[in-house]
Amino acid sequence: MAINKEWHLRNKMPTNATIEQQYKWHFEHNKNCNCHPGYPKKLIEEMKKKGKN
C-alpha cells in the first residue's frame, strides 16, 4: 500500500481527538492516502453506537 507522506505530514490526528474528529480525519485520509484504507474497528463500533453508520 502506498503512503502519501506529504498528506500525513500536513494532517496530523489531533491529540485526544473526539470520535467525530477521528471519523473526519479517517474520511479525509481514505480520500488522500492508501496506506491503510478503511476505518479502525473501534471507530466503526463507536459511530454505530452514535447512529452514524
C-alpha positions in Angstrom: 0.0 0.0 0.0 1.3 3.4 -0.9 1.7 6.1 1.7 1.1 9.8 0.9 3.8 11.1 3.1 3.1 14.8 2.3 -0.6 14.4 3.3 0.4 12.7 6.6 2.9 15.5 7.4 0.2 18.2 6.8 -2.7 16.3 8.5 -1.9 15.1 12.0 -4.6 13.4 14.1 -5.5 15.9 16.9 -4.3 14.9 20.3 -7.1 13.3 22.3 -9.4 13.5 19.3 -13.1 13.1 19.7 -14.9 10.4 17.8 -16.1 13.0 15.3 -12.6 14.3 14.8 -11.3 10.8 14.3 -14.0 10.0 11.8 -13.3 13.2 9.9 -9.6 12.5 9.8 -10.1 8.9 8.6 -12.6 10.1 6.0 -10.1 12.6 4.6 -7.3 10.0 4.9 -9.1 7.5 2.8 -9.5 10.1 0.1 -5.9 11.1 0.1 -3.8 8.1 1.1 -3.8 4.3 0.5 -1.5 3.3 3.4 -4.4 1.9 5.5 -7.8 2.0 3.7 -11.0 1.9 5.7 -11.7 2.8 9.3 -10.5 1.2 12.6 -12.9 -1.3 14.0 -13.2 0.6 17.3 -14.1 3.8 15.4 -16.8 1.9 13.4 -18.3 0.5 16.6 -18.4 3.9 18.2 -20.0 5.5 15.2 -22.7 2.7 15.1 -23.4 3.5 18.8 -24.0 7.1 17.8 -26.2 6.1 14.9 -23.7 7.3 12.3 -23.0 4.2 10.3 
